[in-house]
Amino acid sequence: MFSPVYAQAVSDWGPAGGTGGCLVDGVPTLKCFEIVFQNILTMASGLIFVALFIMFVVGGFNYLTSMGSPEKLKKAQGTLRYAIVGLVIFLASFLILNVIDALFLGGAGNIFKFKIGD
């Protein structure tokens, strides 16, 4: 019914790859969670941009086709406003995480690289 997806953010999924892999004798370890979480974060960011794009298109289309109707115009402006607020929140969260990385973690850019132990 469902086919497995073998796309991962890092190349050390199996025992033969990278610096150790997350499989030990074919059994997934806790290091596999790093890869899964990194994939979820990457996909969520992409889905947020797709949703924002759709909101901007729908809001713009409704704004252009409101034909002076105050009710339709207000609804279109609300859609555009929420799209802008969503974009600002997404960019602010990214900026806040980068500021935390720069101030407290040395600015190495490792805040988006999830590592469980070393």
Order of alpha helices (4+ residues) and beta strands (2+ residues): beta-beta-alpha-alpha
